[in-house]
C-alpha cells in the first residue's frame, strides 16, 4: 500500500483508468462479436467507430486500429457486405478543404508584402530621432 500522498493518488487514478480501458475494450469486443454474427454495413461502421474511439483515447495505436479495420474489411468482403457512402462522403470534404487553403496562401502573400514596408518606416523614424539628438 502506498504511503506517499502522490503515490496514493496515482493508485486511485490507475484504478479509474483501468476500469475505463476495460469498458472500451468490452464495447469493441461486443461490437466485433455482433459484426461476426451478423455482418452488415451498419455493424461494420460501429466496430470501426469503436476502434477510432480507442485510438483517440490512447488505448490502442493508430496502426493497430488500421490493421484491425483492414481485417474487418476483408471479412466483410468475403461475407458480401458493401460499405456504401464512406467514399462518397470523403470526396466533398477534401474538395472543401482545398478551397480555403488557396485563400489562406493569398492572404499570407499580402501580409508578407506589408511587413517589409513597416520595417522601413520604423528605421527611418529611429534615424530621425538619432539625428535630432
Buried (B, 14 or more C-beta within 10 A) or exposed (E): EEEEEEEEEEEEEEEEEEEEBEEBBEBBEEBBEBBEEEBBBEBBBBBBEBBEBBBEEEBBEEEEBEEBBEEBBEBBEEEEBEBEEEEEEEEEEEEEEEEEEEEEEEEEEEEEEEEEEEEEEEEEEEEEEEEEE
